[in-house]
Amino acid sequence: MMNSAAAEQDAVGLARESFLGELKSLNRDHPNTGFGVSLRTHSGGHYLLANSRMPLPKTKSQGFPTGRRLALLENSEQFSAIEVLADSSAYEEITPGDEAAILGNALNLIARIDILTSSPEGQDQPRIAATGTGG
């Protein structure tokens, strides 16, 4: 397992590509909601990825200013945390059915990021370790 800066950058790049594909689906299904992904590396790096509807912080260390946590995975191989958030202002008006669909999409996104950025050595099947956190 490589924990170098280059390996972390590769993992962030893969996460960004995964997020962009999922983002299109989330935007189509929930056009008025902002979504963001917060990635924290084991070496202390912090990366924020978001669609245009998600309010951004003044500095990334503050996190998303109106982010409501949808799902969180801690201590994956490449990241100390992968978190999916929604803009809490827009999220308040979502139906329970839409909330369940968004939660499923958030868990799938975290699982894909984790699988894409983990090394396949010693793994017969991909592990999906993400869990929802509730509201």
N, C-alpha and C positions, 0 to 999 in steps of 0.2 A: 504494500500500500504506500503510495507516494503522497506526502503532505507538503510538497513544495509549492511555492507561489504559482508556478506554471500549471501544476495540477489543479489548484484552486481556481485559477482563471478559466481553465478548460471546463471545470464543473459549472462555474457560473455561466459560461457561454452555452453549455448544453441546457441548463435550467432556463435561460432566457429563450432559447429556441422552443423548448417545450411549452413555456408560458405563452408565447405568442400564438401558437396554434390553439391552445385552450382559450386564450383571451378572445379570439374571434368567435368561438362558440358561446362564451359567456356574454359577450356584447350583443350577439344576435338574440339570445334567449332572454336577456335582462338588460335592455338598452339604456335604462336610466340609472344604473348602479355602477359605482366605481369599484374596481378590484385591484388589489396589490399583492405582491409576494415579497416577503422579507427573507433574505438569506443571510445567515451568520455563519462564517467559516470558523473552523477550530483555531485558526491563528488570530482571530479577532476581527477579520474583515466583515463589513456589513454592506449588503447590496439590496437596493429596492428596485422592484420592477412594477410598473403600474400602467393601467389604461388611462386615457385622457380624462376620464371622469373622476379619478381618484385624487383627492387633494394631496399635494406633496408637502413634506416638511421643509423648513428652512435649512436644516442640516439633517443628513440621513441618520445620524445617531439618535435623533428624536423619534424616529419612526413616523408612520403615517398619522397626521393630526386627528383624523376622524375615523380611524380604522377600528373595525369591530372584528375580533378574531373569529374566523370560521373553522380553521383547522390548524394543527401544529404537530410537527414531528421534531423531536429532539434527539441529538446525538446519532445522526446518520453517519455513514462512512466519510463523506466529504463535508458535511455541514453540521455545526453544533445545533442549528435550528433552521427549519423551513416552516414559514408561517404564511397562511393565506388569509387576507383581510378584505373586508368590504367597507365601503363608505357608510358609516352608521346612519347618517342623515337619510340617505336614499333607502337604506336597508329596512328602516322602520315601517315602510309601506308595502313590504313584500308579503305575499300570502304564505301560509304554512307549506303549501305544496311547492311553491317556488323556492322557499327556504330549504326544503329537503333536497330539491334538485341542485341548488347551488352547493349545498354541503357535499353531495355526491361528487360534483365536479371538482370541488376543492380537494377532497380526499384523493380523487384520481390524479389530479395535478401533482400533489405532493408525492404520491406513490411513483408517478412517472419520473419526476425529478430525481427521487431517491434511486430508482432502478437505473436510470440513464447515467447517473454520476457515480455509481458503485462499481467496484471491480467484480467481474464474474468469477474470479478464482474461488473455488471451493463451494460455489453455490449451484445446486442442481436446478432450483427454481427461484425466480425472483421473489424477494420478500417484500410484502406490502405492510408497512408498519405504521402508517398514518392513522390518527384517530381524530374524530370531531371533538370540539371542546365545549360545545353548547354556547349559549348566549350569555 
